[in-house]
Amino acid sequence: MTARVRRHSTALVLLTSLVLALVVGLAGLPGSSPAAAQDQGLVVHDQSVEIDFPHRIIFNVEIDAPEPVEQLELRYQPVFDEVSRAERPDFETGSSVSTDHELDLRTRYLPPGIDVQYRWIATLESGEQLETEQQEFFFNDNRYDWQEITEGPVSIYYYAGGPPFGELAMDVTNRTINRFGSDFDVRLDDPINIVLYGSVSDFQEALPYNSPEWIGGFADPGQNLIVAGIDPGDGASTEMGRMLTHEVVHLLVAQATMNPFNSAPRWLDEGLAINYQEVQEERFRRVLDLAVDEGRLIPLPALRSSFPSDPDLAVQSYAQSESVIEFLIDEHGHEAIASILDAYQEGVSHAEATEVGMGMTLEEIDEAWKDWLDYDGDVAGVNPGEPAAPGVIDRVEDVLVNFGVMPVLVVGGAIVIVMGLVKMVRAVNWSDLDEDVSPDVEYYGQDMFEDFEDEEHDIIEANFRDDDDPLMDPRQR
């Protein structure tokens, strides 16, 4: 459950920085740029797209060039992406080229509710490159007749429930932005889109191929996007108060902690999102009380990154995160959390963030929080779950914060090292996920608001999962 406004993994951000540095260096070399070449005679007769959601996007192009075209490349990217994606369609060579390219959304998934930019690059027989002017289109599910409501940076798209439904969603979103922003002096400056399907079943048809059935909504941090299925019936207000408030807080936390090195720890992000839900998860209190009584609290440092894969411990991790935020606000005020958020925005490591923010180590916060709960300590023989070892991404973050990026850029071999780390990180992040579920997207389970089963130990349901852990999180969770 965590959303980020244009949040990217540390490794990806670093890799992008390295690539940009190389591009800047190469820009000084002699030769014609594509932009300059564009003025030398490329004539565009057609440059258009056809959307067939959720199956495909068809890109059409018809151009005349001053000499035969040897290679044709489509470049496209969602507007908040740092890097464009490339496709090379088949075509008949010649000075006049007319072709189309079908982008299969089953393998090149794009979420509904985003703006996409694209252009065509033609390589001529002489080796010269010409490109079309960049175009932009709004990509949405064209099976429905969407209505739009926009206020400030927030745009909400819906097709069911009429204007009252859209206005309710906007009111809930703005209340959350104003409340959280006032408490922590955080603003949401970048535009966000919220796409609301009229039912969970309609929403699930918009998910990537082979997505798990438990998903009821998701937030894409890189695209400033929330997509969910909410029935506009009597329960709409409750569901919005539970889901939208949670997801919007993730976007605000991302805005408040944005830096090139790392992101807010899971306990902080999830704890804030849960605390600021207008409709609370009552089960979390019972989960926490049971863990306290049985002497099996998970150490707070273990909740910095991924939550445990065990479903019971995963829900307990959310419950503990909520409680830690309650403790910090109760004992130290909103200013303490605001200071931690500010520290992350400065790019400090996880080990330094709480010390810089409020003068306490994470271990000291953990101890003080347990005293606040009147926790008697761990019960012998009870294993609350092994603390999560620092992941590859965490180790990279700490190294970069301590030594800086520039020395790495100076060493040419660092490019190869970072590319290898990116592959390793993605392999680690994806290894525990269901097929076709992106680690960069926060998924929201459908039935987080249901009551306990008769046995309180069996409170976990398979539809309450997370992006890093296959078993939880919506963020927005």
RODO-2510 file (C-alpha; in nm, 4 decimals, decimal comma):
residues 477
     n   res          X          Y          Z
     1     m     0,0000     0,0000     0,0000
     2     t     0,2260     0,3011    -0,0884
     3     a     0,1954     0,5499    -0,3596
     4     r     0,4537     0,7743    -0,4985
     5     v     0,4237     1,0824    -0,7106
     6     r     0,6659     0,9942    -0,9849
     7     r     0,8433     0,7584    -0,7523
     8     h     1,1088     0,5354    -0,9050
     9     s     1,3376     0,2722    -0,7630
    10     t     1,6765     0,3983    -0,6528
    11     a     1,8576     0,1804    -0,8989
    12     l     1,6432     0,2977    -1,1864
    13     v     1,6918     0,6619    -1,0925
    14     l     2,0676     0,6152    -1,0753
    15     l     2,0763     0,4291    -1,4036
    16     t     1,8733     0,7050    -1,5671
    17     s     2,1159     0,9652    -1,4313
    18     l     2,4091     0,7769    -1,5790
    19     v     2,2413     0,7458    -1,9150
    20     l     2,1553     1,1146    -1,9186
    21     a     2,5134     1,2003    -1,8352
    22     l     2,6328     0,9974    -2,1330
    23     v     2,3752     1,1599    -2,3585
    24     v     2,4866     1,5062    -2,2522
    25     g     2,8444     1,4146    -2,3292
    26     l     2,7595     1,2736    -2,6685
    27     a     2,5499     1,5786    -2,7556
    28     g     2,8666     1,7769    -2,8114
    29     l     2,9890     1,5464    -3,0867
    30     p     2,9609     1,6596    -3,4492
    31     g     2,6583     1,5493    -3,6501
    32     s     2,3005     1,6381    -3,7251
    33     s     2,0440     1,6029    -3,4497
    34     p     1,7060     1,4450    -3,5296
    35     a     1,5391     1,7782    -3,4553
    36     a     1,7607     1,9546    -3,7070
    37     a     1,7062     1,6798    -3,9611
    38     q     1,3310     1,7120    -3,9253
    39     d     1,3429     2,0450    -4,1085
    40     q     1,5130     1,8897    -4,4092
    41     g     1,2102     1,7343    -4,5754
    42     l     1,0151     1,4693    -4,3839
    43     v     0,6486     1,5039    -4,4808
    44     v     0,3918     1,3473    -4,2466
    45     h     0,0562     1,2524    -4,3973
    46     d    -0,0717     1,0479    -4,1038
    47     q     0,0375     1,0024    -3,7437
    48     s    -0,2474     0,8620    -3,5385
    49     v    -0,3499     0,5983    -3,2834
    50     e    -0,6446     0,3624    -3,2418
    51     i    -0,7235     0,2286    -2,8940
    52     d    -0,8787    -0,1145    -2,8508
    53     f    -0,8745    -0,1519    -2,4729
    54     p    -0,7696    -0,3795    -2,3082
    55     h    -0,6128    -0,5614    -2,6017
    56     r    -0,4055    -0,3244    -2,8148
    57     i    -0,3056     0,0205    -2,9321
    58     i    -0,2503     0,0587    -3,3063
    59     f    -0,0040     0,3305    -3,4106
    60     n    -0,0410     0,4498    -3,7704
    61     v     0,2105     0,6459    -3,9757
    62     e     0,2373     0,7624    -4,3367
    63     i     0,5423     0,9685    -4,4385
    64     d     0,7412     1,0836    -4,7394
    65     a     1,1195     1,1145    -4,7034
    66     p     1,3826     1,2755    -4,9304
    67     e     1,5458     0,9322    -4,9802
    68     p     1,4582     0,5677    -4,9075
    69     v     1,3812     0,4798    -4,5436
    70     e     1,5931     0,1869    -4,4239
    71     q     1,4636     0,1654    -4,0654
    72     l     1,1521     0,2920    -3,8891
    73     e     1,1200     0,3115    -3,5129
    74     l     0,8258     0,4024    -3,2890
    75     r     0,9173     0,5757    -2,9627
    76     y     0,6473     0,6066    -2,6974
    77     q     0,6292     0,6739    -2,3242
    78     p     0,3779     0,7666    -2,0560
    79     v     0,4346     1,1337    -1,9796
    80     f     0,5776     1,0725    -1,6321
    81     d     0,8223     0,8062    -1,7469
    82     e     1,1862     0,9056    -1,7673
    83     v     1,2704     0,6709    -2,0525
    84     s     1,0888     0,6055    -2,3795
    85     r     1,0166     0,2587    -2,5161
    86     a     1,1008     0,1552    -2,8703
    87     e     0,9246    -0,0650    -3,1257
    88     r     1,0393    -0,1422    -3,4822
    89     p     0,7499    -0,2417    -3,7079
    90     d     0,7790    -0,4173    -4,0417
    91     f     0,7390    -0,1950    -4,3470
    92     e     0,8286    -0,1767    -4,7152
    93     t     1,1399     0,0322    -4,7711
    94     g     1,1172     0,3296    -4,9993
    95     s     1,0834     0,7074    -4,9993
    96     s     0,7138     0,6781    -4,9154
    97     v     0,6277     0,4679    -4,6132
    98     s     0,2843     0,3756    -4,4835
    99     t     0,2502     0,1239    -4,2002
   100     d     0,1037     0,0592    -3,8591
   101     h     0,2226    -0,1104    -3,5450
   102     e     0,0064    -0,3013    -3,3010
   103     l     0,1174    -0,2684    -2,9394
   104     d    -0,0043    -0,5797    -2,7582
   105     l    -0,1216    -0,4628    -2,4152
   106     r    -0,1026    -0,8163    -2,2797
   107     t     0,2767    -0,7961    -2,2962
   108     r     0,3229    -0,4154    -2,3008
   109     y     0,0667    -0,3237    -2,0363
   110     l    -0,0345     0,0386    -1,9890
   111     p    -0,2827     0,1394    -1,7181
   112     p    -0,5929     0,3387    -1,8104
   113     g    -0,5979     0,7075    -1,7250
   114     i    -0,2555     0,8233    -1,8442
   115     d    -0,1209     1,0558    -2,1126
   116     v     0,1126     0,8929    -2,3631
   117     q     0,3619     1,0672    -2,5911
   118     y     0,4947     0,9155    -2,9119
   119     r     0,6907     0,9929    -3,2281
   120     w     0,8386     0,8084    -3,5261
   121     i     1,2079     0,8061    -3,6164
   122     a     1,3085     0,7228    -3,9745
   123     t     1,6653     0,6225    -4,0591
   124     l     1,7418     0,6996    -4,4224
   125     e     1,9610     0,5147    -4,6665
   126     s     2,2399     0,7643    -4,6027
   127     g     2,2234     0,7013    -4,2274
   128     e     2,0567     1,0348    -4,1546
   129     q     1,7720     1,0275    -3,9029
   130     l     1,4477     1,2229    -3,9340
   131     e     1,1713     1,2237    -3,6769
   132     t     0,8102     1,3322    -3,6647
   133     e     0,6839     1,5882    -3,4190
   134     q     0,5952     1,4402    -3,0825
   135     q     0,2259     1,3648    -3,0378
   136     e     0,0293     1,3007    -2,7201
   137     f    -0,2943     1,1162    -2,6490
   138     f    -0,4988     1,0282    -2,3424
   139     f    -0,5080     0,6543    -2,2948
   140     n    -0,8222     0,5279    -2,1261
   141     d    -1,0613     0,2339    -2,1413
   142     n    -1,2681     0,3198    -2,4504
   143     r    -1,5361     0,0625    -2,3667
   144     y    -1,7020     0,3144    -2,1355
   145     d    -1,8381     0,6663    -2,1681
   146     w    -1,6211     0,8446    -1,9137
   147     q    -1,7139     1,1637    -1,7331
   148     e    -1,4468     1,3890    -1,5871
   149     i    -1,4319     1,6226    -1,2899
   150     t    -1,1188     1,8305    -1,2271
   151     e    -1,0235     2,0558    -0,9371
   152     g    -0,6712     2,1878    -0,9118
   153     p    -0,4216     1,9023    -0,9599
   154     v    -0,6846     1,6283    -0,9221
   155     s    -0,8805     1,4774    -1,2125
   156     i    -1,1355     1,2009    -1,1528
   157     y    -1,2766     0,9827    -1,4314
   158     y    -1,5925     0,7760    -1,3810
   159     y    -1,8810     0,6377    -1,5868
   160     a    -2,1270     0,5148    -1,3215
   161     g    -2,3224     0,6940    -1,0523
   162     g    -2,3584     1,0267    -1,2287
   163     p    -2,2182     1,3621    -1,1100
   164     p    -2,2887     1,2920    -0,7387
   165     f    -2,0494     0,9951    -0,7528
   166     g    -1,7704     1,2008    -0,9070
   167     e    -1,8282     1,4884    -0,6676
   168     l    -1,8167     1,2509    -0,3698
   169     a    -1,4821     1,1127    -0,4862
   170     m    -1,3452     1,4644    -0,5325
   171     d    -1,4645     1,5711    -0,1865
   172     v    -1,3015     1,2693    -0,0212
   173     t    -0,9774     1,3266    -0,2105
   174     n    -0,9588     1,6976    -0,1303
   175     r    -1,0403     1,6424     0,2368
   176     t    -0,7487     1,4037     0,2610
   177     i    -0,5119     1,6383     0,0795
   178     n    -0,6110     1,9305     0,3020
   179     r    -0,6012     1,7382     0,6295
   180     f    -0,2695     1,5652     0,5689
   181     g    -0,1186     1,8762     0,4143
   182     s    -0,2158     2,0874     0,7117
   183     d    -0,0734     1,8400     0,9637
   184     f     0,2611     1,7931     0,7905
   185     d     0,2959     2,0995     0,5641
   186     v     0,2858     1,8821     0,2522
   187     r     0,1410     1,9847    -0,0836
   188     l     0,0425     1,7832    -0,3878
   189     d     0,1682     1,9915    -0,6791
   190     d     0,1878     1,7401    -0,9620
   191     p    -0,1414     1,6436    -1,1270
   192     i    -0,2947     1,3082    -1,0349
   193     n    -0,5589     1,1039    -1,2145
   194     i    -0,8120     0,8816    -1,0394
   195     v    -0,9980     0,6316    -1,2592
   196     l    -1,3039     0,4752    -1,0940
   197     y    -1,4706     0,1743    -1,2511
   198     g    -1,8326     0,1150    -1,1515
   199     s    -1,7658    -0,2367    -1,0196
   200     v    -1,4761    -0,4568    -0,9163
   201     s    -1,5512    -0,6949    -1,2042
   202     d    -1,5273    -0,4114    -1,4591
   203     f    -1,2051    -0,2973    -1,2969
   204     q    -1,0473    -0,6418    -1,3048
   205     e    -1,0956    -0,6589    -1,6808
   206     a    -0,8576    -0,3624    -1,7041
   207     l    -0,5751    -0,5359    -1,5177
   208     p    -0,2650    -0,6940    -1,6730
   209     y    -0,3013    -1,0408    -1,8179
   210     n    -0,3180    -1,3150    -1,5494
   211     s    -0,3525    -1,0695    -1,2595
   212     p    -0,4634    -1,2224    -0,9268
   213     e    -0,8340    -1,2155    -0,8511
   214     w    -0,7890    -1,0429    -0,5151
   215     i    -0,7004    -0,7037    -0,6638
   216     g    -0,9709    -0,4412    -0,6096
   217     g    -0,7688    -0,1311    -0,6940
   218     f    -0,4154    -0,0104    -0,7527
   219     a    -0,2028     0,2985    -0,7507
   220     d     0,0767     0,3473    -1,0016
   221     p     0,3286     0,5732    -0,8265
   222     g     0,5269     0,6446    -1,1416
   223     q     0,2186     0,7752    -1,3209
   224     n     0,0531     0,9657    -1,0317
   225     l    -0,2425     0,7376    -1,0884
   226     i    -0,5069     0,5546    -0,8850
   227     v    -0,7395     0,3029    -1,0505
   228     a    -1,0092     0,1179    -0,8570
   229     g    -1,3462    -0,0506    -0,8780
   230     i    -1,6107     0,1113    -0,6546
   231     d    -1,9800     0,0407    -0,6845
   232     p    -2,1742     0,3705    -0,6790
   233     g    -2,4395     0,2209    -0,4487
   234     d    -2,5017     0,2765    -0,0796
   235     g    -2,1517     0,1661     0,0214
   236     a    -1,9666     0,4083    -0,2067
   237     s    -1,8968     0,6633     0,0650
   238     t    -1,7546     0,3987     0,2982
   239     e    -1,5350     0,2453     0,0306
   240     m    -1,4032     0,5826    -0,0804
   241     g    -1,3300     0,6758     0,2799
   242     r    -1,1304     0,3574     0,3137
   243     m    -0,9548     0,3297    -0,0211
   244     l    -0,9154     0,6783    -0,1686
   245     t    -0,7984     0,8378     0,1544
   246     h    -0,5374     0,5681     0,1926
   247     e    -0,4120     0,5981    -0,1628
   248     v    -0,4009     0,9768    -0,1652
   249     v    -0,1848     0,9754     0,1474
   250     h     0,0643     0,7544    -0,0319
   251     l     0,0909     1,0170    -0,3043
   252     l     0,1428     1,2875    -0,0442
   253     v     0,4099     1,0881     0,1392
   254     a     0,5855     1,0336    -0,1915
   255     q     0,5766     1,4065    -0,2619
   256     a     0,7116     1,4860     0,0844
   257     t     1,0012     1,2373     0,0671
   258     m     1,0977     1,2554    -0,3003
   259     n     1,4753     1,2268    -0,3443
   260     p     1,7168     1,0479    -0,5803
   261     f     1,8367     0,7908    -0,3289
   262     n     1,5540     0,6102    -0,1545
   263     s     1,1879     0,6220    -0,0589
   264     a     0,9987     0,6352     0,2682
   265     p     1,0193     0,3113     0,4707
   266     r     0,7223     0,0831     0,4567
   267     w     0,6261     0,1289     0,8229
   268     l     0,6107     0,5079     0,7816
   269     d     0,4277     0,5103     0,4489
   270     e     0,1727     0,2449     0,5397
   271     g     0,1280     0,3677     0,8941
   272     l     0,0431     0,7188     0,7752
   273     a    -0,1895     0,5899     0,5022
   274     i    -0,3848     0,3757     0,7482
   275     n    -0,4046     0,6484     1,0125
   276     y    -0,5492     0,8984     0,7658
   277     q    -0,8191     0,6699     0,6299
   278     e    -1,1602     0,8152     0,7015
   279     v    -1,2873     0,4604     0,7472
   280     q    -1,0524     0,2610     0,9666
   281     e    -0,9584    -0,1068     0,9560
   282     e    -1,0939    -0,2294     1,2910
   283     r    -0,9247    -0,5657     1,2520
   284     f    -0,5813    -0,4071     1,2899
   285     r    -0,6427    -0,3171     1,6548
   286     r    -0,7350    -0,6760     1,7386
   287     v    -0,4351    -0,8094     1,5495
   288     l    -0,2036    -0,5783     1,7416
   289     d    -0,3564    -0,6568     2,0801
   290     l    -0,3209    -1,0283     2,0149
   291     a     0,0466    -0,9892     1,9174
   292     v     0,1141    -0,7833     2,2308
   293     d    -0,0590    -1,0362     2,4560
   294     e     0,1276    -1,3276     2,3009
   295     g     0,4667    -1,1502     2,3095
   296     r     0,5390    -1,1683     1,9375
   297     l     0,5784    -0,8134     1,8055
   298     i     0,7950    -0,7776     1,4966
   299     p     1,0967    -0,5464     1,5497
   300     l     1,0366    -0,2108     1,3821
   301     p     1,3660    -0,2188     1,1840
   302     a     1,2339    -0,5336     1,0145
   303     l     0,9440    -0,3305     0,8695
   304     r     1,1625    -0,0862     0,6800
   305     s     1,1224    -0,2458     0,3388
   306     s     0,9213    -0,5531     0,2455
   307     f     0,6687    -0,6854     0,4926
   308     p     0,6848    -1,0594     0,5743
   309     s     0,5489    -1,2949     0,3101
   310     d     0,3534    -1,4901     0,5708
   311     p    -0,0043    -1,3542     0,5469
   312     d    -0,0652    -1,3350     0,9232
   313     l     0,2618    -1,1520     0,9805
   314     a     0,1905    -0,9276     0,6832
   315     v    -0,1365    -0,8038     0,8358
   316     q     0,0369    -0,7699     1,1706
   317     s     0,2979    -0,5514     1,0005
   318     y     0,0257    -0,3130     0,8850
   319     a    -0,1258    -0,3108     1,2339
   320     q     0,2109    -0,2346     1,3931
   321     s     0,2836     0,0418     1,1423
   322     e    -0,0476     0,2068     1,2246
   323     s     0,0301     0,1862     1,5961
   324     v     0,3817     0,3301     1,5613
   325     i     0,2415     0,6378     1,3861
   326     e    -0,0204     0,6742     1,6618
   327     f     0,2602     0,6596     1,9187
   328     l     0,4732     0,9193     1,7435
   329     i     0,1826     1,1622     1,7093
   330     d     0,0665     1,1045     2,0670
   331     e     0,4090     1,1360     2,2287
   332     h     0,5984     1,3662     1,9912
   333     g     0,3363     1,5461     1,7845
   334     h     0,2929     1,5853     1,4117
   335     e     0,6158     1,7846     1,4049
   336     a     0,8214     1,4711     1,4667
   337     i     0,6818     1,2932     1,1634
   338     a     0,7106     1,6077     0,9532
   339     s     1,0778     1,6226     1,0484
   340     i     1,1310     1,2611     0,9428
   341     l     0,9610     1,3305     0,6093
   342     d     1,1848     1,6344     0,5605
   343     a     1,4919     1,4270     0,6418
   344     y     1,4051     1,1772     0,3705
   345     q     1,3575     1,4584     0,1193
   346     e     1,7163     1,5619     0,1951
   347     g     1,8259     1,2179     0,0766
   348     v     1,9598     1,0725     0,4014
   349     s     1,9853     0,6985     0,4468
   350     h     1,7269     0,4936     0,6337
   351     a     1,9705     0,4585     0,9228
   352     e     1,9973     0,8366     0,9546
   353     a     1,6409     0,9492     0,8823
   354     t     1,4886     0,9207     1,2296
   355     e     1,8061     1,0475     1,3984
   356     v     1,8156     1,3544     1,1749
   357     g     1,4401     1,4006     1,2004
   358     m     1,3799     1,3582     1,5720
   359     g     1,7069     1,2588     1,7386
   360     m     1,6214     0,8912     1,7917
   361     t     1,7416     0,5764     1,6202
   362     l     1,4843     0,3384     1,4801
   363     e     1,5764     0,0930     1,7560
   364     e     1,5122     0,3595     2,0194
   365     i     1,1739     0,4396     1,8644
   366     d     1,0934     0,0682     1,8665
   367     e     1,1786     0,0414     2,2367
   368     a     0,9824     0,3548     2,3317
   369     w     0,6811     0,2400     2,1307
   370     k     0,6784    -0,0978     2,3041
   371     d     0,6941     0,0762     2,6433
   372     w     0,3984     0,2906     2,5323
   373     l     0,2085    -0,0319     2,4597
   374     d     0,3064    -0,1818     2,7995
   375     y     0,4667    -0,4660     2,6089
   376     d     0,6190    -0,7264     2,8411
   377     g     0,8708    -0,8449     2,5860
   378     d     0,9002    -1,1348     2,3469
   379     v     0,7828    -1,4695     2,4763
   380     a     1,0508    -1,7376     2,4722
   381     g     1,0070    -1,9838     2,1906
   382     v     0,7810    -1,7532     1,9901
   383     n     0,9333    -1,6429     1,6616
   384     p     0,7578    -1,3292     1,5335
   385     g     0,9312    -1,3651     1,2028
   386     e     1,2888    -1,3098     1,1034
   387     p     1,3738    -0,9423     1,0608
   388     a     1,4028    -0,8642     0,6958
   389     a     1,7666    -0,8484     0,5970
   390     p     1,8626    -0,5284     0,4173
   391     g     1,7852    -0,5811     0,0518
   392     v     2,0132    -0,5024    -0,2382
   393     i     1,8315    -0,1753    -0,2940
   394     d     1,8763    -0,0695     0,0699
   395     r     2,2492    -0,1394     0,0616
   396     v     2,2856     0,0586    -0,2592
   397     e     2,0906     0,3491    -0,1077
   398     d     2,3122     0,3673     0,2005
   399     v     2,6324     0,3564    -0,0069
   400     l     2,5135     0,6334    -0,2379
   401     v     2,4028     0,8561     0,0479
   402     n     2,7392     0,8190     0,2193
   403     f     2,9647     0,8592    -0,0840
   404     g     2,7564     1,0552    -0,3362
   405     v     2,6690     0,9949    -0,6981
   406     m     2,9408     1,1965    -0,8705
   407     p     3,2332     0,9655    -0,7823
   408     v     3,0327     0,6814    -0,9288
   409     l     2,9720     0,8742    -1,2489
   410     v     3,3439     0,9411    -1,2861
   411     v     3,4230     0,5730    -1,2944
   412     g     3,3169     0,4392    -1,6332
   413     g     3,2861     0,0867    -1,5036
   414     a     3,0082     0,1965    -1,2681
   415     i     2,7665     0,1931    -1,5574
   416     v     2,8083    -0,1799    -1,5967
   417     i     2,7858    -0,2336    -1,2216
   418     v     2,4658    -0,0336    -1,1837
   419     m     2,3026    -0,2085    -1,4780
   420     g     2,3838    -0,5374    -1,3123
   421     l     2,2399    -0,4146    -0,9827
   422     v     1,9196    -0,3073    -1,1528
   423     k     1,8756    -0,6573    -1,2904
   424     m     1,9478    -0,8052    -0,9475
   425     v     1,7044    -0,5732    -0,7729
   426     r     1,4260    -0,6389    -1,0175
   427     a     1,4903    -1,0116    -0,9880
   428     v     1,4638    -0,9885    -0,6089
   429     n     1,1529    -0,7699    -0,6170
   430     w     0,9754    -0,9821    -0,8754
   431     s     1,0660    -1,3204    -0,7309
   432     d     0,7893    -1,3178    -0,4699
   433     l     0,5186    -1,1708    -0,6912
   434     d     0,2370    -1,3277    -0,8809
   435     e     0,2958    -1,3389    -1,2544
   436     d     0,2376    -1,0097    -1,4369
   437     v     0,2106    -0,8031    -1,1170
   438     s     0,4486    -0,5089    -1,1332
   439     p     0,6641    -0,4278    -0,8275
   440     d     0,6288    -0,0583    -0,9138
   441     v     0,2511    -0,0644    -0,8704
   442     e     0,0635    -0,0710    -0,5420
   443     y    -0,2279    -0,3135    -0,5425
   444     y    -0,5349    -0,2896    -0,3211
   445     g    -0,7196    -0,5971    -0,1936
   446     q    -1,0966    -0,6115    -0,2177
   447     d    -1,2137    -0,7283     0,1240
   448     m    -0,9872    -0,5566     0,3745
   449     f    -1,2926    -0,4251     0,5568
   450     e    -1,4546    -0,7588     0,6362
   451     d    -1,4926    -0,8796     0,9937
   452     f    -1,2759    -1,1434     1,1568
   453     e    -1,3426    -1,5100     1,1198
   454     d    -1,4431    -1,6927     1,4377
   455     e    -1,0818    -1,7767     1,5094
   456     e    -0,8853    -1,4536     1,5475
   457     h    -0,5698    -1,6290     1,4362
   458     d    -0,7338    -1,6837     1,0974
   459     i    -0,7897    -1,3151     1,0241
   460     i    -0,5874    -1,3069     0,7084
   461     e    -0,7560    -1,3324     0,3734
   462     a    -0,5844    -1,3953     0,0468
   463     n    -0,7215    -1,0774    -0,1058
   464     f    -0,5265    -0,8418     0,1206
   465     r    -0,1853    -0,8083    -0,0362
   466     d     0,1059    -0,5861    -0,1168
   467     d     0,3325    -0,4930    -0,4066
   468     d     0,6555    -0,6258    -0,2584
   469     d     0,4753    -0,9071    -0,0784
   470     p     0,2340    -1,0974    -0,2962
   471     l    -0,0107    -1,1108    -0,0101
   472     m    -0,0931    -0,7506     0,0672
   473     d    -0,1403    -0,3921    -0,0066
   474     p    -0,3311    -0,1714    -0,1824
   475     r    -0,1958     0,1662    -0,0885
   476     q    -0,2764     0,2648    -0,1332
   477     r    -0,2603     0,1450    -0,0189
***
